[in-house]
């Protein structure tokens, strides 16, 4: 855009230069022609005046000798006198039509290779007439015109060349604020909520910059409010968790008591992690974790829950080989907990399920022996027939945020396959 605007400004400069310098050049040419013709007319009138003076002193029409004397007294070439008998004295071309028209007064006639300045001289009552002509060749008519055009052309080139950096600077003053606004919008889309612009440029562009800053401030405030509300909600969960712990401590069976207390402590840790997660800045770089390790550790808790519902749980997780994913451990647990909770909620007690972790690309698969899912639409927010309809949508958004996705697998029951994105190594990034 900047280049196009600069070209437009340069084109305008060229048009202005042409519009000014061409008429000026033509004026210079016209002035040079008028100056040369004025000199010729002055010489012709001088000869005519001298001939009239000779005729006035003698009382007769000047003869050949008197005419030649007058012509020789003028330091000018190409002067000629047409006598009354039709003879010509002097040098220079003649134009019969132009000479004939001189009866009405002095004229300038165009002839081959130049122009004629014609002055008639009338003697006596009989109206006898001599005609004086002064010839101006084409070079004299154009004297100084060529150098003037060269000067004007050089001036035009200077103007155009000087207009290039000015046009680029002017175009930059218009496009730079637009580019800054675009960059800030892209930074915002990438998660940099601190992106702002300096309102600059034309009034319309500057106003757009101010509007963007106001929108960014408003959205930042709204996001901060949402994080605070989520944090407050999570904090309030600690009270019932504390009550559960007190109840668990009253269980008589030592084994059950220790297991329940352990699960509650783990739940407290998850709530604390949730509070920290919603309070953290959006600009914090994404963390990575080992998918098999996180899943295997968490499945210890879910086996206890499944056992209470007479469910069998099979896991296919190899903890010996690290499988890094582009998510934090808390985000992986969010995916796993929502998927397992979905199985426990939407299948009857006693229905078993399998959890497996496979690499390249990293995949988490949960399949059950229930009635299955109707379609992939269940991943859309609020589409669930029971509950809030948010669990699978949260799973989908977390998977997509890591660079992966979620799909339905094949099987008798419900099979959900979650693909995660792998961290990019420095060598791969380059």
C-alpha positions as CSV (number, residue, x, y, z in Angstrom):
1,X,0.0,0.0,0.0
2,X,2.8,2.4,0.9
3,X,4.5,1.8,-2.5
4,X,1.2,2.4,-4.4
5,X,0.6,5.6,-2.5
6,X,4.2,6.8,-3.2
7,X,3.7,6.1,-6.9
8,X,0.5,8.1,-6.9
9,X,2.2,11.0,-5.3
10,X,5.1,10.8,-7.8
11,X,2.7,10.6,-10.7
12,X,1.0,13.8,-9.4
13,X,4.3,15.5,-9.1
14,X,5.1,14.5,-12.7
15,X,1.8,15.8,-13.9
16,X,2.2,19.1,-12.0
17,X,5.8,19.5,-13.5
18,X,4.5,18.9,-17.0
19,X,1.5,21.1,-16.5
20,X,3.8,24.0,-15.3
21,X,7.0,23.5,-17.4
22,X,5.5,22.8,-20.8
23,X,3.5,26.1,-20.9
24,X,6.6,27.9,-19.6
25,X,8.7,26.4,-22.3
26,X,6.2,27.4,-25.0
27,X,6.2,30.9,-23.5
28,X,10.0,31.0,-23.8
29,X,9.8,29.9,-27.4
30,X,7.1,32.6,-28.1
31,X,9.2,35.3,-26.4
32,X,12.3,34.4,-28.4
33,X,10.3,34.6,-31.7
34,X,8.7,37.9,-30.8
35,X,12.1,39.3,-29.8
36,X,13.6,38.3,-33.2
37,X,10.7,39.7,-35.1
38,X,10.7,42.9,-33.1
39,X,14.3,43.4,-34.2
40,X,13.5,42.8,-37.8
41,X,10.5,45.1,-37.7
42,X,12.7,47.8,-36.1
43,X,15.3,47.5,-38.9
44,X,12.5,47.6,-41.6
45,X,11.0,50.7,-40.1
46,X,14.4,52.3,-39.8
47,X,15.0,51.8,-43.5
48,X,11.5,53.0,-44.3
49,X,12.0,56.1,-42.2
50,X,15.3,56.9,-43.9
51,X,13.8,56.4,-47.4
52,X,11.0,58.8,-46.5
53,X,13.6,61.4,-45.3
54,X,15.4,61.1,-48.6
55,X,12.2,61.6,-50.6
56,X,11.3,64.5,-48.4
57,X,14.6,66.3,-49.1
58,X,14.7,65.7,-52.8
59,X,10.9,65.8,-53.5
60,X,11.3,62.7,-55.7
61,X,10.9,59.0,-55.3
62,X,14.3,57.5,-54.0
63,X,16.3,56.0,-56.8
64,X,18.4,52.9,-56.8
65,X,21.5,54.7,-55.5
66,X,19.6,56.3,-52.6
67,X,18.1,53.0,-51.6
68,X,21.4,51.1,-51.7
69,X,23.0,53.9,-49.6
70,X,20.3,53.6,-47.0
71,X,20.5,49.8,-47.0
72,X,24.3,49.9,-46.6
73,X,24.0,52.3,-43.6
74,X,22.2,49.6,-41.6
75,X,24.2,46.9,-39.9
76,X,21.7,44.2,-40.8
77,X,21.6,41.5,-43.4
78,X,18.6,40.2,-45.3
79,X,17.1,43.7,-45.9
80,X,15.4,44.2,-49.2
81,X,13.4,47.1,-50.8
82,X,10.8,46.4,-53.5
83,X,10.7,49.3,-55.9
84,X,7.6,50.8,-57.4
85,X,8.5,49.3,-60.8
86,X,8.7,45.8,-59.3
87,X,12.5,45.6,-59.1
88,X,14.2,44.4,-55.8
89,X,17.2,45.9,-54.1
90,X,19.0,44.1,-51.3
91,X,19.0,40.5,-50.2
92,X,16.4,38.2,-48.7
93,X,13.3,36.3,-49.9
94,X,10.1,37.9,-50.9
95,X,6.5,36.8,-50.7
96,X,4.3,38.4,-53.3
97,X,1.0,37.8,-51.4
98,X,2.5,39.1,-48.2
99,X,3.9,42.1,-50.0
100,X,0.6,42.8,-51.6
101,X,-1.1,42.7,-48.3
102,X,1.3,45.3,-46.9
103,X,-0.7,48.0,-48.6
104,X,-2.9,48.1,-45.5
105,X,0.0,48.4,-43.1
106,X,3.0,46.6,-41.6
107,X,2.7,42.8,-41.5
108,X,4.7,39.7,-40.5
109,X,4.6,36.9,-43.0
110,X,5.7,33.3,-42.7
111,X,8.0,32.1,-45.4
112,X,10.2,29.1,-46.0
113,X,12.9,28.8,-43.3
114,X,11.8,31.9,-41.5
115,X,9.6,35.0,-41.4
116,X,9.4,38.4,-43.1
117,X,8.8,41.7,-41.4
118,X,7.1,44.0,-44.1
119,X,6.8,47.8,-43.9
120,X,5.3,49.8,-46.8
121,X,6.4,53.4,-47.6
122,X,4.1,55.7,-49.6
123,X,5.4,58.8,-51.4
124,X,3.6,61.8,-52.9
125,X,0.0,62.4,-53.7
126,X,0.1,59.9,-56.4
127,X,0.5,57.2,-53.9
128,X,3.7,55.7,-55.1
129,X,4.9,53.0,-52.8
130,X,8.1,51.2,-51.8
131,X,8.0,48.1,-49.6
132,X,10.8,47.3,-47.1
133,X,11.3,43.7,-45.9
134,X,13.5,42.2,-43.3
135,X,14.0,38.5,-43.2
136,X,14.6,36.5,-40.0
137,X,15.8,32.9,-40.5
138,X,14.5,30.0,-38.4
139,X,17.7,29.7,-36.3
140,X,17.3,33.3,-35.2
141,X,13.6,32.8,-34.4
142,X,14.6,29.8,-32.2
143,X,17.7,31.4,-30.6
144,X,18.0,30.3,-27.0
145,X,15.0,28.1,-27.1
146,X,16.9,24.8,-27.1
147,X,19.0,25.8,-24.0
148,X,15.8,27.0,-22.3
149,X,14.1,23.6,-22.9
150,X,17.2,21.8,-21.5
151,X,17.1,24.0,-18.4
152,X,13.4,23.4,-17.9
153,X,13.8,19.6,-18.5
154,X,16.6,19.5,-15.9
155,X,14.4,21.4,-13.5
156,X,11.5,19.0,-14.1
157,X,13.8,16.0,-13.4
158,X,15.0,17.6,-10.2
159,X,11.4,18.2,-9.1
160,X,10.4,14.6,-9.9
161,X,13.5,13.1,-8.2
162,X,13.1,15.3,-5.2
163,X,9.4,14.3,-5.0
164,X,10.3,10.5,-4.7
165,X,11.6,10.7,-1.0
166,X,8.9,13.2,-0.1
167,X,6.2,10.9,-1.6
168,X,7.6,7.9,0.2
169,X,7.7,9.9,3.5
170,X,4.1,11.1,3.0
171,X,2.9,7.7,2.1
172,X,4.7,6.3,5.1
173,X,2.9,8.8,7.4
174,X,-0.4,7.4,6.1
175,X,0.4,3.7,6.0
176,X,2.5,3.4,9.1
177,X,-0.3,4.0,11.6
178,X,-2.5,1.5,9.6
179,X,0.3,-1.1,9.8
180,X,0.8,-0.4,13.5
181,X,-2.9,-0.9,14.0
182,X,-2.8,-4.2,12.1
183,X,0.2,-5.4,14.0
184,X,-1.5,-4.6,17.3
185,X,-4.6,-6.5,16.2
186,X,-2.5,-9.5,15.3
187,X,-0.7,-9.4,18.6
188,X,-4.0,-9.3,20.4
189,X,-5.2,-12.3,18.4
190,X,-2.0,-14.1,19.5
191,X,-2.8,-13.5,23.2
192,X,-0.7,-10.3,23.9
193,X,-3.3,-8.3,25.8
194,X,-0.9,-5.5,26.3
195,X,-0.8,-4.5,22.6
196,X,-1.7,-0.9,22.1
197,X,-1.1,1.7,19.3
198,X,-0.1,5.4,19.3
199,X,-2.9,7.3,17.6
200,X,-1.2,8.9,14.6
201,X,-1.7,9.7,10.9
202,X,-4.8,11.2,9.3
203,X,-7.7,12.0,11.5
204,X,-9.7,8.9,10.5
205,X,-6.7,6.5,11.1
206,X,-5.9,8.2,14.4
207,X,-9.5,7.8,15.5
208,X,-9.4,4.1,14.6
209,X,-6.3,3.8,16.8
210,X,-8.0,5.4,19.8
211,X,-11.0,3.2,19.3
212,X,-8.8,0.1,19.2
213,X,-7.1,1.2,22.5
214,X,-10.5,1.7,24.1
215,X,-11.7,-1.7,22.9
216,X,-8.5,-3.4,24.2
217,X,-8.8,-1.7,27.6
218,X,-12.4,-2.8,27.8
219,X,-11.7,-6.4,26.8
220,X,-8.8,-6.6,29.2
221,X,-11.0,-5.4,32.1
222,X,-13.6,-8.0,31.2
223,X,-11.1,-10.8,31.0
224,X,-9.6,-9.7,34.4
225,X,-13.1,-9.7,35.9
226,X,-13.8,-13.2,34.5
227,X,-10.5,-14.5,35.9
228,X,-11.4,-13.0,39.3
229,X,-14.8,-14.6,39.3
230,X,-13.4,-18.0,38.4
231,X,-10.8,-17.6,41.1
232,X,-13.4,-16.6,43.6
233,X,-15.6,-19.6,42.6
234,X,-12.6,-22.0,43.0
235,X,-11.8,-20.5,46.3
236,X,-15.3,-21.1,47.5
237,X,-14.9,-24.8,46.7
238,X,-12.3,-25.1,49.5
239,X,-15.0,-24.9,52.1
240,X,-17.0,-28.0,51.2
241,X,-13.7,-29.8,50.5
242,X,-12.6,-29.0,54.1
243,X,-15.9,-30.4,55.3
244,X,-15.4,-33.6,53.3
245,X,-12.0,-34.0,54.9
246,X,-13.4,-33.7,58.4
247,X,-16.0,-36.4,57.5
248,X,-13.3,-38.6,56.0
249,X,-11.2,-38.4,59.1
250,X,-14.2,-39.8,61.1
251,X,-14.3,-43.0,59.0
252,X,-13.5,-45.9,61.3
253,X,-11.7,-48.1,58.7
254,X,-8.1,-47.0,58.7
255,X,-7.5,-48.1,55.0
256,X,-10.6,-46.3,53.7
257,X,-9.9,-43.3,55.8
258,X,-6.4,-42.9,54.5
259,X,-7.6,-43.4,50.9
260,X,-10.3,-40.8,51.2
261,X,-8.0,-38.3,52.9
262,X,-5.5,-38.9,50.1
263,X,-8.1,-38.2,47.4
264,X,-9.3,-35.1,49.2
265,X,-5.8,-33.8,49.5
266,X,-5.3,-34.4,45.8
267,X,-8.6,-32.6,45.1
268,X,-7.4,-29.6,47.2
269,X,-4.3,-29.5,45.1
270,X,-6.3,-29.4,41.9
271,X,-8.5,-26.6,43.2
272,X,-5.4,-24.6,44.2
273,X,-3.9,-25.2,40.8
274,X,-7.1,-24.0,39.2
275,X,-7.0,-20.8,41.2
276,X,-3.4,-20.2,40.2
277,X,-4.2,-21.0,36.6
278,X,-7.1,-18.5,36.3
279,X,-5.0,-15.7,38.0
280,X,-1.9,-16.1,35.8
281,X,-1.2,-13.6,33.0
282,X,-2.2,-14.5,29.5
283,X,1.3,-13.7,28.3
284,X,2.9,-16.6,30.3
285,X,4.5,-19.0,27.9
286,X,2.9,-22.4,27.5
287,X,4.4,-25.2,29.6
288,X,5.0,-28.8,28.6
289,X,4.6,-32.1,30.4
290,X,5.0,-35.8,30.1
291,X,1.6,-37.2,29.0
292,X,2.1,-40.8,30.2
293,X,3.3,-39.8,33.7
294,X,0.5,-37.3,34.3
295,X,-2.2,-39.8,33.1
296,X,-0.8,-42.7,35.1
297,X,-0.6,-40.7,38.3
298,X,-4.2,-39.5,37.9
299,X,-5.6,-42.9,37.1
300,X,-4.9,-44.0,40.6
301,X,-7.6,-41.7,41.9
302,X,-10.1,-42.8,39.2
303,X,-9.6,-46.4,39.9
304,X,-10.8,-45.9,43.4
305,X,-13.9,-44.1,42.1
306,X,-14.5,-46.8,39.4
307,X,-14.2,-49.5,42.0
308,X,-16.9,-48.0,44.1
309,X,-19.2,-48.3,41.1
310,X,-18.1,-51.9,40.3
311,X,-16.4,-50.8,37.1
312,X,-13.3,-52.4,35.6
313,X,-10.6,-50.0,34.4
314,X,-7.8,-51.0,32.0
315,X,-4.9,-48.7,31.3
316,X,-2.3,-48.8,28.5
317,X,0.2,-46.3,29.6
318,X,4.0,-46.7,29.2
319,X,5.6,-44.5,31.8
320,X,9.1,-45.6,30.8
321,X,9.4,-43.4,27.7
322,X,8.6,-39.7,28.0
323,X,6.0,-38.3,25.6
324,X,6.0,-34.6,25.8
325,X,2.9,-32.5,24.9
326,X,2.5,-28.8,24.4
327,X,0.3,-28.5,27.6
328,X,0.7,-28.1,31.3
329,X,-0.1,-31.0,33.6
330,X,-3.2,-29.1,34.9
331,X,-4.5,-28.9,31.3
332,X,-3.9,-32.6,30.6
333,X,-5.7,-33.4,33.9
334,X,-8.6,-31.2,32.8
335,X,-8.9,-33.3,29.6
336,X,-8.6,-36.7,31.4
337,X,-11.0,-35.8,34.2
338,X,-13.7,-34.5,31.9
339,X,-13.5,-37.6,29.7
340,X,-13.6,-40.1,32.7
341,X,-16.3,-38.1,34.3
342,X,-18.3,-38.2,31.1
343,X,-18.0,-42.0,31.1
344,X,-19.1,-42.2,34.8
345,X,-22.0,-39.9,34.2
346,X,-23.4,-41.3,31.0
347,X,-23.0,-45.0,31.5
348,X,-24.6,-47.2,34.1
349,X,-22.7,-48.6,37.0
350,X,-20.7,-51.6,36.2
351,X,-19.7,-50.5,32.6
352,X,-15.9,-50.7,32.3
353,X,-13.7,-48.4,30.3
354,X,-10.1,-48.3,29.0
355,X,-7.6,-45.5,29.0
356,X,-4.6,-45.6,26.7
357,X,-1.7,-43.3,25.8
358,X,-0.1,-43.6,22.3
359,X,2.7,-41.5,20.8
360,X,3.5,-39.9,17.5
361,X,1.4,-37.9,17.5
362,X,0.6,-38.0,21.2
363,X,-3.0,-39.4,21.7
364,X,-5.1,-40.0,24.7
365,X,-7.9,-42.6,24.0
366,X,-10.8,-43.4,26.3
367,X,-13.3,-46.1,25.3
368,X,-16.2,-47.6,27.2
369,X,-18.6,-50.5,26.8
370,X,-21.7,-48.4,26.9
371,X,-24.2,-47.4,24.2
372,X,-21.8,-45.0,22.5
373,X,-22.2,-41.3,21.3
374,X,-24.6,-40.2,18.7
375,X,-22.3,-38.0,16.6
376,X,-19.3,-35.6,16.6
377,X,-21.8,-32.8,17.5
378,X,-21.4,-33.8,21.1
379,X,-18.1,-31.8,21.1
380,X,-20.0,-28.6,20.5
381,X,-20.7,-26.4,23.6
382,X,-24.0,-27.1,25.3
383,X,-24.9,-30.0,23.0
384,X,-24.9,-32.7,25.7
385,X,-28.3,-34.2,26.6
386,X,-27.4,-34.2,30.2
387,X,-25.4,-32.0,32.5
388,X,-24.1,-28.6,31.4
389,X,-22.7,-29.7,28.0
390,X,-19.3,-28.1,28.7
391,X,-17.0,-31.0,29.4
392,X,-16.4,-32.3,25.9
393,X,-16.2,-28.7,24.6
394,X,-13.5,-27.9,27.2
395,X,-11.6,-31.0,26.0
396,X,-11.9,-29.9,22.4
397,X,-10.6,-26.4,23.1
398,X,-7.7,-27.6,25.2
399,X,-6.7,-30.1,22.5
400,X,-6.9,-27.5,19.7
401,X,-5.0,-25.0,21.8
402,X,-2.1,-27.5,21.9
403,X,-2.1,-27.9,18.2
404,X,-4.3,-31.1,18.1
405,X,-7.9,-32.0,18.0
406,X,-10.6,-34.5,19.1
407,X,-12.4,-37.2,17.1
408,X,-14.7,-40.1,17.7
409,X,-13.1,-43.5,17.3
410,X,-14.6,-46.8,16.2
411,X,-15.9,-49.4,18.6
412,X,-19.0,-50.9,20.2
413,X,-19.3,-48.3,22.9
414,X,-18.1,-44.7,23.0
415,X,-14.5,-44.1,21.9
416,X,-13.0,-40.6,22.1
417,X,-9.5,-39.9,20.7
418,X,-7.7,-36.7,21.8
419,X,-4.6,-35.6,19.8
420,X,-2.1,-33.3,21.4
421,X,0.5,-31.1,19.8
422,X,4.1,-31.8,20.5
423,X,6.5,-29.0,21.7
424,X,8.7,-27.6,18.9
425,X,12.4,-28.0,19.4
426,X,14.8,-25.1,18.6
427,X,16.2,-27.1,15.6
428,X,12.7,-27.7,14.2
429,X,11.7,-24.1,14.7
430,X,14.7,-23.0,12.6
